[in-house]
Amino acid sequence: MLSSVYKVSIIIPTYKTDPQGLSRLLQSLDAQTLSADEFEIIFVDDGSPDNTFERLQSEKAKRSNVSVTRIENSGWPSKPRNIGIKMAKGEYVLFMDHDDELYPDALRAGYEFAVRNNADALSGKESRTDDPAWAIGVYREDEPQAIGREGAHPLMPMNPHKLYRRKFVLKHKITFPEGRMVFWEDIFFNIQVARYAKVISRMASVPFYHWVTTEGSGTSLFDNQTEYYWEMLRKVCDFANENLSDPALIQQREQILRHQYRVRVLGPFNANFHQKSIESRKLIFSHAQCIRRDFEFERFDETLSVSQALRAWAVGEGRRDLVERLSQEDVAIAGWQTADTLAWSNGVLEISSSAQWSSAHGRTLSLRSEGNRVIKDLSPELEQELPAEQLDMTRDLAEVDCIFAVRSRDGLVTWEAPAEWTTSFDENQPSSVMLAGYTKARIDPATAAFGKPLETDHWDLQAKISIGNGSAHRNVRSAFPGSVSYVNGQLHLVYTTDGGTVALVPRGQQEAIRQLTPIRAGYDSDGLVQLDLDGTHDGDGEVTCTLGLDTSTSAKKNTFTGHPAILRISDGKASLHFRKTGPVMRVRIGDHAGRRPPFWTLFVAEDRVGLNVGQLPKIRTTAEYEHEEQAG
């Protein structure tokens, strides 16, 4: 019964599955580097009232490793997953949502890493469509054994998008709690895994799972303004206490409970709390107060940021009025990074940047100095109600952190980059403190993907700045012109987007033509047209590429076709070289670089080349006029 026919069984509950989502999921599974005869796909349809089951049957007919079954509607993914576990024949099982996707090397790399480390469970590097910072601090290194590590629990993020050894799951009768609506069923499952697992591995070096979020995807049922939400949160905490009571499991229990306390008990007291109805505010506060008391969560208060600790104290004192005041006055302010320098050096992009803290409404960090301490600056009326020692920001400011990263626009994978972060404090007014942050980062396209080259894609440079309970992961701002580096036969491009942020394109010679602006024209020593390009560049060499040449004879439209060219880099300069085709050439260069013309018009004489902004109606040659007359 427990023999393994496959390396991995992928279990996918479905219900009214969007055709586009199903297609995306299957395409990612078809693209796996692990051979299709080494993994199976198990669809368990939860009684969809539409044609989902028929579409699954159609897809099954195209693949030998797919099985499909249908059950009476259960209302939640738990029962389909449990049925899938019983059907599975793989050494490991993986649970996927019906519209997500795996990265191409996920199954091969994940399975080999798990087997090599004898893992009962493996958490692979996960990304999320709508959250570039998703789990960025979790997947920092490959960890053969993550149990016993400080920080986040080894199974965080605590969803089931992981590899679990099937024999281990069956031996310990680990299942998802069933019912028509069971909040956090994945946490209940993973707590059982944590109870019995001897080895939990974490794989950061290979992208594993993409949690796709689109309009209408996911559920909106997780509403903390309902009694059921708090009933289920209490059950999660009880379940953690019951299953992780062994002394050897205390650390894991505390990791899980501390997360629930920070995110779900205190999390609702954010900037939106005071805007909720009075009934909702009373309900949330009452439940938070009871859970904090009943589970003795005050033991975690010393690990909280100042803002969270103030709220926790007010909850413990039964002061909903203070929590509401704090949600208005003590608002989390996110940080922005702006590039101060941006330059290539021997194929490595070097960035120095500075941080500022401001909200969309112009609010900034409110700090003041008292002796050698930095204090959170609130209104005098509110401060009088709070313990003075709770306002001390010294520790929070000492722990301000910045993570520098690149994120691909196509695959939505985020890789951290080496960076040095420093902070300073300036008293810009008597007793008023201004916080400043500075980063120096290096990005080598040849090694930035966990020691491997970045894929050819547009990569946005991003920074996640955390201070207290305020954290934001945003693109790095820039006003620098585009530039390229040519080292070891590779040309890489960095440029400023239309939105004023930094982007990187490894092996980006084609995009370089669209991003670099021509500043002068002439002939080179070989008689080719030469366009000198703006910016300061790195390296020495040349690459072949293609520029767009307008071949339309119409005065009111362009038709660009490929024209061979050479992009040459030398002595900090870049230039484009190509043969002339006539006395007037209309070429598409630099049209992606901000507010630049869609094309340039070149007047090509025997002894010179004139560079002019392109415009419609076009300046045309006599031959083009005659061609239009004959065609008309």
N, C-alpha and C positions, 0 to 999 in steps of 0.2 A: 504494500500500500504506500510505503514511503519512498519507493525507488524514484529516482529523478531521471526523467526522459530528456528534459531541457535544462539549460543553465538558468534561464530566467522565465518566470510566468508573469505576464503583465495583465493585471486585473482591472477592468474598466467598467464601472457602472454607467449606464446610459439612461437618460430620460428626456424625451423631446429634444434630442440632440440636434443642434444647428448643423446643417449640411457643410457649411464652410469650416466649422470647428472640427467636425469628424474628418474632413478631407485633410486639414492641417495635421491632425494627430496621426493619421495613417501615413501621410507622406513622411513624417519624421520617423516612424517605425520602419517604413520601407527603406529609408536612407541609412539605417544602422550599419556600422562596420561589423558588428557581430552577425554572423551568418543567420539567415532566416530559419534554418533548420535547427538552430541552437536556442531559440526562444519561441514561446507561444503567446498568443494574444487571446485573452478571454473576455468577451463582452457579456455582461449580464444586464439585460434591459429590464428596467423597473416598471414594466407595464405601460410603456408609452402609448398615449392614445392616438398618436399620429403614425407616420410610416417609418419611424426610426428602426423598428425591428426588420422591416423589409429591406431597408437600405443596408443594414448590417449583414443580412443574408446575402445580399448582392456582393458586398465586399468580401465576405467569406469565400464565395465561389472563385474569387481571383487569387486566393492565397491558401497555401496548404497548412499554415501554422495558426489559423484563426478558428476559434470556436465561438458559437453564439447560443445563448439561452435566454428565455424570457420568463419572468415571474410575475405574479400578481403584484400590483403596485403596493409598495411598502412605505413610500413617502420620504425615504431618506437613503443615502448611499450605504448605510451600514449593512443591511441584509444582502444586497448584491455583492458586496465585498466578501462577506462571510461565505456566501455560496461559491464565490470565485476561489477562495482559499481551498475549499473542499475539492473543487474541480482541478486545481493546479497540479502540474507534474514537474515543475521546475525546482532546481536546487534552491533558488531564491524567488521570492514573490515581490512584485513592485505594484503599487497602486497608483493609477493615474486618473485624473479627471477627464471627462469625455471631450474636452476641447483644448487640452494642453498639448505640449510636444516635448520630445526628448531631443537633446543635442546629438549629432551624428555618432560620436564615439562613446555615448553614455553607457550603454549596456556592456560593451566589451571592457572598457576601462573600469566601470563600477564593479562588474563581476570579478575581474582579475584582482582588483584591490581587496575586495571582500574575502575572496578565497585565500589570497596570500597572507592575510592577517587573521584568518579563522574568525571572521566577524559574524556575530549573530544579527547585527544590523549595520547598514552603511548609509550615511547621510552624504549625498553627493551635492556638489556646488549647484545651487538653485538661483535662478533669476526670476523677476516678476515684471510683467509688462509695464505697469504703472508706478513702479517704485524702484528707481535705480540704486537706492541704498539697501534694498532688501538683502538681509543677512550678510552685508558686506563685511561686518566685523567678525562674522562666524567662520567663514571659509578663508582663513589667512594662511593655512599650511595644511599639508597632508598629515593626518593623525591616525596611525594604525590603531591606537587605543586612546579614545577621547574621554573615557570614564576616569574621573579623578582630577580632571582639569578644572581650573578656576574659571569663572565667568559663566557664559551661557551653558545650559544643559546640553549634553552631547547630541540629543535628538532635536535640538532647535535648528530651524523653525519646526514646530511640533505638528507638522502635517504628515500624511502617510506617503509622500512622494519619495520613498526610500526603498532600499533593498532589505528584505527580511528573510533570514534563512527559514525555509518552509518547515523543515523538521522541528526547528526550535519553536515556531509558532504553534504547530500542532501538539507538540509534547506538553506545552504549558497551557494549552487550551485558550490561547489569546485570541479574542474576537472583538469586533466592534459592537457596542451596545445598540440594540435594535429598537425601533419605534418610529412613529410617523414624523417626529421631529426630536432630534437628540443633539443639542448644541455640543460642540467640541468632542464629537465622537472620536476624532483622531487623537485628542489628548488622552482620553480614557485608554485607547489602544496602546499608545506609546508609554503610558505609565506602567502598563503590564509588561511591555518590552523592557523598560528600565528595571523592573523588579527582578527579572530573571536573566538578563543579558550579562555575559561575562566579558564580551568584547563589543564595543560600539566604535566603528571607524568613521572618520570624516575625510572625504576626498575633496580637495580644493583645486587640484591641478588640472582637472578636466571638467568642462561645463557638462552638467548632467541633466537638469530638469528646467524647463521654462513654464512657469505658471502664467498662463495667458489670461489676461483680464481685458475684456472688451465691454462695450456698452450692453448692459443686460445680463452679463455673465455673473456667476456667483449668486449669493443670496443676500437679501436685505432684511432677513429675519432677525439678525443679531442686534436687537434693540435693547439698550440698557435702561430704557424707560418702561420695561415690562417686568412683571413679577417672575415670569418664567426664566428670563435671563439670569436673575440673581439666584433663583432656585438651582439652576444648572451650574452656576459658578460655585455655589456652596458644595454641590455634589462633586465637582472636580477637586476641590480642596480636601474634602473628606476622603475621596478615593486615593489621592496622593498620600495622605496620612496613613490610611489603612494598608496600602501596598508597599510603601517605602519606609516602614517603621524599623526595619533591621538596622543596627548600628552602621553596617557597611554601606547602607543606602541613604544615610541621613544627608550627605552632601547633595545627592541628586534630588531628594525631597525638597531641601531648602532652595535649590536652584529653580525648581518648578514653582514652588509657592511664592518665592520672591517675585518671580515674573508676573504671576497672577495679581499680586498685590500692587505692583508698580503700574501695570498696564490696565488691569480691569477694575480694581477697587479704587485706586486713586486717579487713574487715567480720565474718567469722565469729568473731573473737576478742572476742565481746560477753559479756554477763552469763551467757549460757547455755553458753558454751564448756566450762567446767569440769564441767558436768553431763553432757556426752556421754561415751560409752564411751571407755576408754583407746585402743582401736583407732582410733576415729574421730578422737580428738584427735591421735594420732600421724600419721594420714593427712593431715589438714588442715594441720597444722603443717609437715610435710615438703614438701607441695606449695607452700604459701605461701612457704616459705624458698627453694625452687628457682626459683619464678617471680620472686620479688623479685631474686634474684641474676642469673638468666639475662637478664632484661630491664632490669637496672640501675635498678630502681625506687627505689633509695635517693636518686636525684636529686630525687624528689618529697618527701622527708621534711621539708624545711624549710617546706613548705606545709601540713603536717599539724597538727592540733590536738595539744595536749600528750598527751592520752590515746592518740591514734593513733601519735604519734611514739614513745612509750614502747613500745608493742607492736611497732612496726617495728624499733626498736633491738634488742629481745629476740629477734625473729625473725632478724635479721641475725647475732646472736651465738649462734644455735642454742640459746637458753634457753627451751625449752617450759615449764619449771617456772615461769619468771617470767611468761610469758603467762598461764598458768593462775591464778597469784596475782593478776595484774592484772584478770583477768575477774571475780574475786571481790571485790577491794577497790575497784578503780577503775571504779565503775559509773556510767553516764550518768544524770544527774539532770535531770528535765524541769522546766520552769517553769510556774507557774500565774499567770494575771492575775485580779485582783479589782477590780471597779469601786469607786473611792472616791467619785466624783461621777458622776452620770448625769442630764443635763438638756437640754432643748430650748432653743435660742436662735434665734429667727427662722427656724424650719424646719430648723435644722441640729442634729443630735444631738452634744453635746459630752461626751466621756468622759475622765476621768482615772482611771488605774488603777495599782496597784502589783503587783509580781511577787514571788513566793516560789518557792523551789526545794525540792521534796520528792518522794520516790517514793511509790508506793502502800504501801510498808512503813515509811514514816516516815524514810527516809534523806535526809540533806541534803548540800549541798556541803561538802566538808571542805577548808578553806583555812586557811593561817596566814601571818603576816607575818614577813619577815626583812629588816630594814632598810626600804628603799623597794620591796621586791619582795613579791609575793604568791605563795606556794608551794602546790602540791598536797600535801595532808597525808595521807600513807599511813603504814602501820605502820613503826616504826623498822627492823624486820628487812628489809622489802621495800625501803625507801629505801636501805639500805646496799648493795643489789645494783644500784641504778640510778644513771646519771650524774646528779649533782646539778643540772647546768644544764638537764637535760631536765624538771625538776619546776617550772620557772618558769612560772607561769600569767599573767604580766603581759600578754603579747600576746593570749592567749585572752580575757582579761577586757576588754581594750580593744576587742575585736571582738564582744562580746556584742551581739546584734541582736534586735529585735522587729518582726515584721510584723503589723500590725493588719488585719483583713479581715472581710467579711461573706460568709456562705455560704447559698445558698437551699436549703431543705429539699426542695423539689419538683424543681427542675432541677439541684441540686447544683453550681451554678456558684459560684466564689469570686472576689470582687473585693477587691483591696487598698484600704485607706483611708489617707488622709494621717495620719501620726502622728509625734510627736517622742518619742524614747527617750533616757533618761539612766540612768546607773548610779552607785551610791555604795558605799563600803565602810565598815563599822563594825567596830571591834574590840570585840566584846561580852565577851570574856575576854582575859587577857594572851596575846598572840601569835595569838589566834583571830580570823578575819575572817569577817564576815557580809556577803554580797553582797545589795544591794537594787536593784531596777529600777523605773522609773516611766515611764508612757506618758501622753501627751495626744493624743487622736485626735478627728477631726471626721468625721461621716458625714452627707452631704447626700443624702437619698433621690432628689432631682431630678437628681443628676449622678454618683452613686456607681458606676454601671455604666460605667466608662471614659468619663465625660462624658455618659452617657445615664441616664434614670431607672431605678431599680430596678423590677423587675416586682412586681406585687401578689402577694406570697408571704410566708411566714415566713422571715426571714433571721436566722441565728444570728451573734452577734458573736463573733469568734474572734481569738486571738493565737498566733502562732508565735514562740516564744522559742528562740534558738540560742546555745549556749555550748560551745565546743570541738566535740566530736563528739556532744554531747547536744542533741536538738532535739525539741520537742513542739508540736503544733498543737491547741489546746484551746479550748473555749468559755469566754468570760469570765464569771467568777462575779459574782453580784449579789444584793443583798437589798433593792433599791429597789422601791417600788410602781410600777405602770404609770402612764404619762402620755402625753398626746397633744399634737401641735402642729398648728395650723391656719393655714397661710400660703399665699397665692396660690391659694386655692380647693382646696387639698389637705390632707387630714387624715392624719397619720402617727402610728403607735402604737409605743411601746417598752414592754416589760414583762419581768418576771422569770418564767422558766419554773418548773414544778414541781421541776425539777432544780436550781434555784438559779442559772441562767445567763441572760444577756441575749439578748433576741430583738427584732427590729424587723419591723413590718408596714407598708409603704407603702400609702397609701390604705386604711387599716385600720379604717374606722368600724364595720364589722360586728363585727370581732374586738374592738374597743375595748369594746363593750357587754359582751362575755363576760369581759374582763380587768379592767375598772375596777369597784371595789367601791362600792356605795351607802353613804353614811354618815348621811344624813338625808332626810326626805321632807316635802313640803308642796305648796302651790299656787303657780303663777307668776301674774303680773299678768293673763294671758289666761285664767285658770281651768283651765289644764292641770296635771296632776299633774307635780311637779318632784322629781327625785331628784338630790341633790348627790352627786358622785363624788369618791372619795379621790384624792390626788395633786396635784402641782404641774404646771400645764399652760402651753402656749405659744400665742400668737396670739390672734386675735379673729375670731369668725364662727360659722357653724352649718352642719351637714350633715344631710340626711335619712337615716334608717336604719330598721331594723326590730328590735323586741325580741320575745322569745318570751313569749306570753301563754297561760297554761294555760286551756283551754276544757273540760277533762274534768270531769264531775260526780262521777266516782269518787273515793272517799276515799283509795284506795291507789295511784293512778297519775296521772301528768301527761301531757297531750297539748298540746304547745306549738304555737301557730300564730302567724303573723306579725302584728304590731301596729305600725302606723306610729308613728314617734317622731322627735324632733329632738335631735341632740347639739350642745350649745351650749358654746362656749369663750369666756371673757372674764375679764380681770384675773387670770390665773393659775389660774382655776377652771373646772371642767367640770360640766355638768349635763345630765340627760336629761329631755325633756318629752314628754308624751303625754296623750291624752284618757282619762278614766276610763270604765270599762264597768260598774261596779257597786260595791256596798259592800265587797266583798272581791275583790282582784285578786292573782293569783299570777303573778309575772313572773320571767323567767330573765335575771338580770343578774349579772355578776361570777363566774359559776360556773367559769370557767377560771383564776381567780386563786388558785392554791394551794389551801389547805384552806378553801374557801368553800362555803356551802350551795348545793345545786343550783338553788334558787329562793328568792325572797323573797315574803312575804305582806304585802300592803298593806291596812290597814283604812281605807277611804275614807269619811270623814264630810263633812258640809257645810262644816265650819270647819277641819278638820285631816286629815292623812294619817299613819297610824301605820306604821312600818317594822319588820317582824318577820322573823326567820329562818324560812324555809320548812321544813316537816317533813311527814312522812307518818306516820299518816293526816293528811289535810289539814284545816285549818279551812275550813268551807264556809258558804255562805249558806243561808238557809231555802229559797230556790227550788231550790238544788242538792239539798238533802235531799229535797224533795218530788219532784223529777225522778227521783231514784234510787228512791224508794218506788213511784212509778207504773211505772217500768221494771221493778222487781222483781216 
